[in-house]
Amino acid sequence: MGAADELKRLIEASGRSRYDIAQASGVTQGQLSRFVNGLVGMNPESMEKVADALGYRLTFVKKSNRRKGR
């Protein structure tokens, strides 16, 4: 699951309205709705603002260098 998918899941699971999340994050309600509905992507800065409004921190973790089957 990618960061965008996880953020969408957190938005839906929060029980908060998209309007409330948009107001708290500074991202427009339209942008948030289009993102959740899969119509547009969201830049990392906006994703970080939404995650913060939900009480989460957006982090990136380096993948392992190992390949499957080795």
Phi, psi and omega per residue, in radians:
M1 nan 2.260 -3.140
G2 -1.460 3.017 -3.127
A3 -1.066 -0.710 -3.136
A4 -1.121 -0.758 3.124
D5 -1.107 -0.720 3.140
E6 -1.153 -0.713 3.129
L7 -1.131 -0.713 3.078
K8 -1.034 -0.753 3.133
R9 -1.084 -0.734 3.141
L10 -1.152 -0.675 3.104
I11 -1.075 -0.858 -3.122
E12 -1.130 -0.685 -3.093
A13 -1.326 -0.274 -3.054
S14 -1.184 -0.461 -3.089
G15 1.339 0.026 3.137
R16 -1.596 2.682 3.100
S17 -1.279 2.682 3.083
R18 -1.112 -0.573 3.091
Y19 -1.064 -0.820 -3.132
D20 -1.080 -0.785 -3.139
I21 -1.139 -0.725 3.126
A22 -1.078 -0.799 3.138
Q23 -1.076 -0.737 -3.100
A24 -1.252 -0.496 -3.053
S25 -1.699 -0.369 -3.064
G26 1.479 0.067 3.057
V27 -1.577 2.471 -3.112
T28 -1.162 2.637 3.128
Q29 -1.082 -0.674 3.118
G30 -1.096 -0.765 3.124
Q31 -1.110 -0.738 -3.136
L32 -1.115 -0.770 3.137
S33 -1.127 -0.759 3.122
R34 -1.113 -0.642 3.104
F35 -1.127 -0.872 -3.109
V36 -1.087 -0.611 -3.137
N37 -1.447 0.037 3.071
G38 1.336 0.296 -3.111
L39 -1.487 -0.480 3.136
V40 -2.486 2.809 3.006
G41 -1.531 -3.049 3.111
M42 -2.478 2.381 -3.129
N43 -1.243 2.757 -3.089
P44 -0.987 -0.620 -3.136
E45 -1.117 -0.778 3.121
S46 -1.184 -0.686 3.095
M47 -1.052 -0.704 3.133
E48 -1.126 -0.699 3.121
K49 -1.117 -0.746 3.136
V50 -1.165 -0.788 3.114
A51 -1.018 -0.758 3.126
D52 -1.080 -0.741 3.123
A53 -1.100 -0.469 3.120
L54 -1.561 -0.069 3.138
G55 1.554 0.379 3.130
Y56 -2.104 2.850 3.067
R57 -2.023 2.295 3.103
L58 -1.455 2.132 -3.142
T59 -2.294 2.731 3.076
F60 -2.079 2.391 -3.114
V61 -2.112 2.296 -3.138
K62 -1.134 2.351 3.094
K63 -1.266 2.734 3.046
S64 -1.202 2.582 3.099
N65 -1.432 -0.161 -3.103
R66 -1.295 2.474 3.076
R67 -1.695 2.664 3.097
K68 -1.089 2.490 3.089
G69 1.444 0.080 3.113
R70 -1.993 nan nan
